[in-house]
Every structure is written in structure tokens, then in C-alpha cells.
Amino acid sequence: MASQLGDGAPVACAIPAERRGEILQELARLASTAANAQIDGLTSRLSEALLRASAACLDPADARLHFNAANLLKKNRYPFYYVVSERLGAVLAQEILMAANPELPPDDGGDAPPSLDPDVEIDKRLSLVKVSRSIENEHADRLHALGMRLGCLLGRSPLITAENPFRPHVFLAVVHDAWCEFQPDTKSHHVVFPLLGPELCLDMGPILHALNTALVKLGVMPQLLQVSRDAEGVATTAVVEEPDNDELLPRLRRLFPDREHKPADRPLSGGFPSLFDDDAVVASVARNALLGYLTGFDKHRAGPPPAGLLDEIRRSAPRDALSETDDHVLRLLAKVFEVVQADPRIAPELQKPLRELQLPALKAALADQAFFFKRNHPPRRAVELLVGLSGGWEPSRGASDPLYLLIERCIQRIVRDGDDRPAVFAEVVADLEAYQQREQTAAAQTLTSSIAGALQQEKMLEAERAARHEVALRIGTGEVIAFVEAFLQDRWVPVLTLAYSVREEKPQALDNALKTMDDLVWSVKPKITPEERKELISKLPSIVAALNKWLDVIRWNDEARTRFFSDLAKCHASIVRAPVELSPERQLQMALAVAKHATERRLRKQANAAPEPAQDEFDALVAGLEQGNWVDFGREDRTRRLRLGWISPLRNLYVFATHERREALSLTAQELAKALREGRAHIAPGAGLIGKALAQALGVDATNATNATNATNAANSSDKSAA
């Protein structure tokens, strides 16, 4: 069968045009973050590859080049990380600019490192093209999906790979160009690009997965249709799902190796139909026997099912009715319901009805092991939604509460019709999601004023982050003297934050603030030649005036401001009065001494800098929250259950409301993670519960599994952040 994604026509996107640039920038930061996490490992692999290449070289000089390059990387891991990271950020910024403005002329590569010899340059280009095509083939589905979503976001036709700002060639070229920038010896610039390949590159899988998931969360083409045609040319469509990206899949595939290639589909060597395949016959007989046993077991059971029903079935079922695959299904589902029954945040009044789901879920999973693989599998989604809504119900609301009645009614429908009508699971999912959507819409309407305030707060948070990034770029080299560095961090960050916050209305304000900062940094650097000092003297009045203007805006008027300008005047005076008559050799020595001092200072700062706080399981829990989830705030018996009523577009802010939809609490992502970490908040059961139970059953680290799957869990939510 031939298949294709989409029809190439532009697709309307609900996101306003003025937001698209911000989203592209956020995607670039997301891609950089996903890539930066891999740079250290790539450095190690590249160093080892250079050593192996050195041993294989026949020319002693070439072997020495590779050996020295490997040692340089080993001894300077962080500087290489810094160069790759900075270059990747700059290149992605340029790429998204070109994607958003296709009418702009192509970048001329003015910031590129020194070029290779013409023949070697041609070899490099051919090599990178060949490798990038190999990586593109490996990730074709994700690249195609990303191209369609980016085209939808930009209001254009789907982007072809050459137009995609996140294509593999960009990341390959960054590694080579970063090496050329990092290695001062141009004779060694050619040693890296021949080694790059699918195994020695940044892994595009997590990067493309993160980008697609982020766009899905924003509501940009959450479902892609795959058009397929059979031999007769009859077209069919199906939803293309973003592949899951967690640690459970390899273990599940080992337990259910024939899920996608069932015995009945295997041709026999003798040419007989699969009906006569011994394996298929044995499996079919065992499955029919087990289903017959379950039917009889259900009919003869009196009263409500016990909590350990699935364990009881596993022990009592006839051995000839329990294949190895069926045993795996029973064991995993027993763990799922064990986790449900052990959760104290589900009221006892709803634990009993939830037990009724054990047999219907078992029969659905026996019929299709995709229950464990796909989060949107209707029976699995139905169970997860019912458990999640049960976690939001409190006994004080009574059995006449609409939510309680909805849960009970849906469970009874599944128990009554699940055997005869498998479609009942999808119908229940539709009803539950419709209820969630109504509740979320009503909550959003009630919280309108709170949401407006939160959006403004997020805008300021993003402005501050951009401001700190701009300052860090200037002081990261170690060339800025200490008192100016402290001034930029303490006083100029608020200036830039303000300028970024009004960038849409007054773009010239940001340009002016950045220029003033750059002029200040330039003014305190050594001026060796008379021409440089004359230029400093001529520019000083305008620099000081611009500084004072911005400091007046942020109302910094205490004695510290007077001391800063006094220190600045002394610094400028020392620069202007330094000896002028210097020979070229002395000027070079001074320039080298300044560069060495700056490097030593930068390394000291890096060594003394506090490490970035590592993301832990609580940060992952916050990242996986969906609108409509319930969270208990407080300790022990003094808790208050609140519904997550709104999540900001960049997932920085979370607004909670009571059952009556009144605003109760607004927290940043960091504050919410801290509350969870300290036990002052607890998330009620919801999306991801089955995945966590499977992780426990399969011995996968729950933290890693949660980190890997939270993005997809959020993407599967019926409410998208863009709404």
C-alpha cells in the first residue's frame, strides 16, 4: 500500500499571527535544550572516534592531527559545549527567521568559521548532505509531521525538508562549524566532518518528538491524517499518532512480540493457510478457553468483584487456557488496578464501582494488546478518564452529585455492553471528554480576569528570562570588569525586562536598551591605540546620558547609583590616561594578556557558579499536568482539593479553582513543583496512571518513565493550551 501524509494544501491555524513568532522562538529554545543535553555525550563519542581514526591513519602527520584533536576535546569539554550551544542557538534563530519570512534573501554565512580549501569544502558539503539524508530517512514520519505543523502554524503549505528550520543538516553543520570555531589550527578543520553520521551526531528523535509534542499541545494539527491507497486505488484515511518516546515500549515489545505481526498473519513455508499454523491453533484454542472461563466466572460470581480479582483469575484459570501472552496481560492489568485501589485520593464510595472495570478491561486487553502500547486506546482511555474523574470527587458532594452519577453510569454501560459492543468504550470516552470540556470551558469563562493577569505575569517572566540571557551573553566571556558586571546583573536586567515587555508596542526601546548596554561594555574595555581613546572620549557623554535615562525609568535613585557612576568615571579615566606610546609588539602582548585574564576569569566564574538545578520527578509531574486535573493542597487531614482551571501557553503559570469554579490559587511551575516536593500538594489520579503502574510492573524507573512520557500525556489532553 502506498501512503502519504496530508494533501499539501495550506491548513488554517487557530493561533493568531502575532503569536507565531513567539512560538517559533520557543520551539528554537526547546530544540536547543533537547540538543544541549546531548552535547557532552557527543563530545565523548567524537573524541573516541578521533582516536580510532588516528590509529587507522597511514600518514603520521594526519594521525598526529587526529590524535591532538581528540586530546583537545578531552581536555576542553566545557568550552566545546559552550561553542556548540551558542552556535546552535544562533543558527536556529536565523533558520526560524528565514522560515517565518521566506521572502528574505538567504543568509550569506557571514558569521561562518574560516572556510576549508575548495576541494575539501566540496567534500564536506557532499558528506553532510549524504549523512543528513540518512538521518532524514530514519525520522521521515516525524520530519514530515513537523513540516506539516510548521506550515499550518505559518499559514503556508507544509514545509519541505529543505525549508524546515529543524532539519538534520542544520545540526550536522553546527557540529562541524563549532569544531572549526573551537579549534584555532585551521589544518585540523577537516578531521571532524568525515566522522559524522547517524551514530555520531545529535540524536534527532528526542528533538523532533519534543517539537511535534509542543505544537500538538498548542493545538496545531493535533491529529494528522494518513491517506492510503490499496492495489485497486481505493483511498482510506487513518489518524497518524506521534510515536511514544518512553522506556516502557522496548519491554512491552519483548512481552508481546507478535502484537503487530500476529500468528494468523504469518505465511507458512508449505503454502497452507494460517488457519493450519500450529502456533496459531494453540493460541486460538487457549484464548477461546480463557474467554469461556471468564464468561463462566463472571456468571457464577456473586456480589461485587474483590480488589484482587485479576490475581484470583490468574491463580484459578486452567493452565491450558492461559498462554504466556495471556499471563502477561493478567499480571500487568492486576498491577494497574492494584495502583488504583491503593490510591488514598479516590474516595471509598467510588473504589467499589471502579472494581467493576477489571473484567471488561481484561477482555479488551486480551483481544488487543495495544491497550498497553497506546495511550489513546479506547478501553485504556476510558479507564484512565474514569479514575481521573473519580479522584476529583469528594464524599461531601454526595451520591447525587452529577459527577458521581456520570462515573457510575459510564461504568455500568461498560459492564453491561462491553462484551457485545466494543464501541461502548469509545462512546464512554466521548461522553467523559465532553464533560471535561464543558467544565473547563465554564472554568475558563469564570477565571477570565485571573487568566488576563496570569498572561501579563507570564509575559513579564519571559521578558525577564530574555533579559537575563542577553546579559549573560555579554558577561559570559569574562571580559567585563566586576563592578560593571554586577551592575548589569542587578540593574540592567530590570531595564531590559521592561524593554522586552513593551517590545510589541515600542520595538525601538529594546534596540536602544541593548545598544546602551553594548556601549557600556565596550567603554570599559582597554583602549590601546590613540584612535580608540578618542572614540571613547567622543562617545562618553551619549553613553552616560543613555544610562541615566534608563535608570530614571526604573527609578534607581539611591546612593548606589552615585557610587556606580563614580567608579565608572574612574575606570574611564584610567583607560584614557594609560601610556599611549606602545610598540606593535607591546600592544600585542597587552591584547594577549587581556584575553588570558578574561579566559581565567571566565573559568573561575564557571567553577564557582552554582550548578543549574536538575529537573526531578516533581518538575516532571508539573510538566505532565492537564487542565482539569485535581490537586490536594495542605497536609494530612487539612487538605483542600482544587481543579487546575488554566495553564498558560508556555506552561509557566497554573491557575486553580474550587469546585464552584471560583479562583483559589495561582502558582508558577517552580512554586507548584516545590509544593509537591515538600508534601504540601498531592496530585489526584489522572492521566498517566496506567503508564506509571506499567512502569512499576516492568521494573522501569518511575522518574525516568514519567519524564519521558509527560509531554505526550499533555498532548493527549482533550483541552489544548491554545484554547
Secondary structure, DSSP 4 states (H G I P E B T S, - for coil): -EEEES-S-----SS-HHHHHHHHHHHHHHHHHHHHHHHHHHHHHHHHHHHHHHHH-SSHHHHHHHHHHHHHHHHTHHHHHHHHHHHHHHHHHHHHHHHH-TTSPPP--TTPPPP--HHHHHHHHHHHHHHHHHHHHHTHHHHHHHHHHHHHHHTSSPPPGGG-TT-HHHHHHHHHHHHHHH---GGGTTSSGGG-BTTBS--HHHHHHHHHHHHHHTTSSSSEEEEEE-TT--EEEEEEPPPP-SSHHHHHHHH-TTSSS-GGGSPPTT---GGG-HHHHHHHHHHHHHHHHHHHHHHH--SSPPTTHHHHHHHHS-GGG--HHHHHHHHHHHHHHHHHHH-TTS-HHHHHHHHTTHHHHHHHHHH-THHHH-TT-HHHHHHHHHHHHHHT--GGG-TTSHHHHHHHHHHHHHHHHTTT-TTHHHHHHHHHHHHHHHHHHHHHHHTHHHHHHHHHHHHHHHHHHHHHHHHHHHHTTS-S-HHHHHHIIIIIHHHHHHHHHTTTT-HHHHHHHHHHHHHHHHHTS---SHHHHHHHHHHHHHHHHHHHHHHHHTT--SHHHHHHHHHHHHHHHHHHHS-----HHHHHHHHHHHHHHHHHHHHHHHHHSPPPPPP-HHHHHHHT--TT-EEEEEETTEEEEEEEEEE-TTS-EEEEE-TT--EEEEEEHHHHHHHHHTTSEEEPS-TTHHHHHHHHHHT--HHHHHHHHHHHHHHT-SS-TT-
